[in-house]
Amino acid sequence: MAELLNVKRSAVSKYESGSIPLTDETILTLADRFGVSTDYLLGHTDVPNPVTDSINLDTLEYALFDEVRELDDKSKETRYR
């Protein structure tokens, strides 16, 4: 988990114990990496990903969705608008 978040292992331990709060950036990173919404991570919904769970996507469509999600804003603007 520390590697995933690019933090020290001690920071992960502190997150888990509640001694330090997760930053907004960390929550967004976790949501992105696990393909769930921030609301799901925070316990506000039982639906992991309301956007993709509300429509039927096949495996290729999920792969393309993930590929686009990883692009920076400039690349998205250039390629898809």
C-alpha positions in Angstrom: 0.0 0.0 0.0 2.9 2.4 0.8 4.3 1.9 -2.7 0.9 2.4 -4.3 0.5 5.7 -2.5 4.1 6.7 -2.7 4.4 7.2 1.0 6.4 5.5 3.8 5.1 2.4 5.5 4.8 4.3 8.7 2.4 6.7 7.1 0.1 3.8 6.0 0.2 2.5 9.6 -0.9 6.0 10.8 -3.7 6.1 8.2 -4.9 2.7 9.4 -4.8 3.6 13.1 -6.5 6.9 12.4 -3.7 8.9 14.0 -3.4 11.0 10.8 -6.2 11.6 8.3 -6.1 10.7 4.7 -5.6 13.7 2.4 -8.0 14.4 -0.4 -5.3 13.5 -2.9 -4.7 10.1 -1.1 -8.4 9.3 -1.2 -8.6 10.2 -4.9 -5.5 8.0 -5.6 -7.0 5.1 -3.7 -10.3 5.5 -5.6 -8.6 5.6 -8.9 -6.3 2.7 -8.2 -9.1 0.5 -7.0 -11.7 1.7 -9.6 -14.2 2.8 -7.1 -15.8 6.1 -6.2 -14.6 8.2 -3.3 -18.1 8.0 -1.8 -17.7 4.2 -1.8 -14.3 4.5 0.0 -15.8 6.9 2.6 -18.8 4.6 3.2 -21.4 7.0 1.7 -22.6 4.3 -0.8 -22.6 0.6 -1.3 -22.2 1.0 -5.0 -18.4 0.8 -5.8 -18.6 2.7 -9.1 -21.9 4.3 -9.9 -20.7 5.4 -13.4 -19.7 2.0 -14.7 -22.1 0.0 -12.6 -25.1 1.8 -14.1 -24.2 0.7 -17.6 -23.1 -2.5 -19.2 -19.5 -2.4 -20.4 -17.6 -5.3 -21.9 -14.0 -6.0 -21.2 -12.6 -3.9 -24.1 -14.7 -0.9 -23.0 -13.4 -1.2 -19.5 -9.9 -1.3 -20.8 -10.4 1.8 -22.9 -12.1 3.6 -20.0 -9.1 2.9 -17.9 -6.7 4.0 -20.6 -8.4 7.3 -21.0 -8.6 7.8 -17.2 -4.8 7.5 -17.0 -4.2 10.3 -19.6 -3.3 13.8 -18.3 -5.8 16.6 -19.1 -3.8 18.0 -22.0 -3.7 14.6 -23.7 -7.5 14.1 -23.1 -8.2 17.5 -24.6 -6.0 16.8 -27.7 -7.3 13.3 -28.3 -10.9 13.3 -27.4 -12.3 16.8 -27.9 
